[in-house]
Amino acid sequence: MARLTDDPARAGVFLDVDGTLAPIVSRPELAEVPAETRAELRRLVSRYALVACISGRTGAEARRLVGVDGIFYVGVHGLELAPEADAWRAPLREVAGLEWPWVEDKGLTVAFHWREADDEDAARASLEEVVERAQALGLEARWGRKVLEVRPPVDADKGTAVRLLLAEHGLRRALYAGDDTTDLDAFHGLDGLEAAIRVAVASAEAPAGLSEAADVVVESPAALLDLLRLL
């Protein structure tokens, strides 16, 4: 931690949004970043060379939810920084048209949620048909916290976004905090730095291997806020 805090002008702070800054709620539109977390983010923006939010939401939605100026917002798990992903919008629209109670079309990905299903196990199992259809169209399917996300087969993820932003700002020290499967990619994005801190926000829904891959494990977004106050 001292490698970051002693020289913040040479370090970056990277953060996931849902489940990390904002507690998980039943539907994404109900999520909120607490006021005290926003205040802490403003302090970090004034102190560090770079503060970035890398979200599964679109960048515009992440900006609206977090609501702090000076943060670099990257949406759709880093795909917004990959121009080649645009070529896959047509098959993604086709997948978005599949029948499902709660489909979230983000343009560059399509998310199928089952958090509010009466039988969550049965709902997840039935999504295997969506996986097969997506793969037949050349798309990739990834499981997350009670969500199936369909995305283009493009070499872009939270890790590539982290590496790109670090390179653009000439930074070799960074912290990343996240709570879900795609945040493992971001953890790898810190590989090779002279100082790297990987923070897992633990939960009963956290993917296998997240805590094991982390340098620090906190139990909730509130606990993460306590950690950010040390930066």
N, C-alpha and C positions, 0 to 999 in steps of 0.2 A: 504494500500500500504506500510506503514511503517513497518508492520510486515514482509514483504518480503525484502524491501530495506535495513533495518537496520541489517539484518543477512542473507545475500544471501547464505551463506554456508549451511543453513538449509532449503532452498527453491528451488522449481522447477518451470520452465516456460514451459508450454505446448501450442503448436500452431498448428492449422489446416494450410493447405497450400493454396489450391485454394480458392479464395474469401476472404482470410484472409491475407496471406503474398503476394500472387500474385493476381492481379486484375482478375476478371472473363473475359474471352475472348470467341470468338465464338467456338473454338475447343481447347481441352486440350493441344495439342502439341504446341499451339501458346503462352501458358502462360509463363510469366517471373516474377521472383522475382527481384524487382529493386535493383540496386547496393547499394543504401543507406540503404535498408533493410538488405541486406547481411552484410554490415559493422556493423550494430547494433546487428545482431545476433552473430557475432564474439565477440563483447564486452560482450554480455550476457553469452556466453559460458565460457569466462574467469572469470566471476564474480559469476555465480550461480552454485549450486551443480549439477543441471541437467537442460538441455534444450532439449526438445523433440519435434519433428514434428510428429503428428499423422494424417495421410492422407488417403483419399479414393483411392489415387494412390497406386501402390506397393511401398514398402519401397525403392527399387532401383530407381524407377522413382522420388520419392520425394527427395531422395538424389541428383539425377542429377539436378533437377529443383532448389532446394534451394542452393546447392553447397557450404555448409559451413561444415567444419570438426568439430568434437567434439559434434555435435548434435546426439541424439539417434533418429533414424528414424523408425517409425512403419507404415506399410502399410495396405491397404485394411480394413480400419476402425477398426483396432485391430485384425483382423482375423489371421494375420501372427503370432500372439503370441498364437494361439489356434491350437495345432496339430490335434485335432479331426476334424477340418474343412477339412482336406485333403480327408477324405472319401467321400466328396460330389463333387469332381471334375468331375466325369462322368456325373451326371445329369446337372451340370452347363454347361458342354460342349454341351449337348443336347439343352439347352436353348440358348446358344450362336449361335447355328446354325439356329435359327428362323430368318425368313426374316424380315429385318428392315434396313433402310438406313444407320444408324450409330450405330453400336454395338461395345462396348468396352469390350473385354474379359480380365479380370484381373486374371484369374486362379481360385481365390477363390470367386470372384463375377463377375457378368456380368451386364454391364450398357447399357441401351437403351436411347440414347439422342434424344431430339427433338428441341434443341435450334435453328437450322437452317431450320426448317420445314416451308413451305409456310403458312400453317394453324396450328399454334401450339396447339390450343384448340382441333382440330380434331385429331391431331397426338397423343396427350395425351389420348384422349378417346379411340383410337384404340389400345393403349397399354394394355387395360383391358384384351385383349385376351392373352397377354404374362403373365399377372398376374395369370390368370386361369391356364395356362399351367405350370407355375412355381409351383404353389401351388399343382397341381396334382402330381408333382414329389417330393413333400415334402419340397420344398424350400420356402423361405420367399421373399416377394417383398416389397420394401420400396420406397416411392416417395421422391425426392430431388429437387434441383434447376434445373428444366427442364430436369430431368433424372429419370428413373426408374431403381433401382438397385435390382438385384436378388442375394440372398445370402444364405448360408447354415443356417439351423435352429440350430445354435450353440450359446451357451451363451457367446458370445464374441462381444464386440463393443468398441467404443472409451473410454467408461467409465471403462470397465474392464482393458483396456490397461493402462489408467491413474492410476488406483488403484494398478496394478501390479508394475509399475515403481516406484510409491511412496513407496511401501512396500520394494522393492529391494534396494532402496537408503535410507530408513529410514527417509523419509521426511514427515512433518506434515503441511507444508505451501506451497501453490502453486497458480499459475495463469493459467487459460486456456482461449484461445481466439479462436472463431470459428464463422461461418456464416450460417450453414445449419442444417438440421434435425438431422444428426448423431452427431452433436456437443452438442445437448441436453443431449445425453448419457454421453459425457465427462463432462458436467457441474455436473451431478449426481456423477461422479467419484470423485469429490472434497468434497462430503458430509462427514461431521464428522471431517474435518481437523480443526486445531486450527486457521488457517488463510487461507481463500479461496477467490479468486477473479475470477468471471466468466465474461468474456468480450464478448459481442455480436457485430459482425461487421454487421451493419444493411444494408439492401438493399430492393428494391421493391420486390425481389424474396425470401426474408427471410421467413422461416416457421413461422406459428402462434406459439406464446409462447416463441420464442427465446429471444426477448428483455425483456419480462416479467420475464424470468428466470435468467436474467443477473444482475450482480451488477453494471456493467458499460456498456454503449452502445456507440460505435463509428460509424461514418457514412461511413467509407471506409477503405481499407487497408492503405491508406496514413495517415488517422487519427489514426489508430492502431499504426503505426510507431511512431507518436508523443507520444503515451502512453508508448510504449516500451522504449523510451528515458528517461522516468522517473524512470525506474527500476534500 
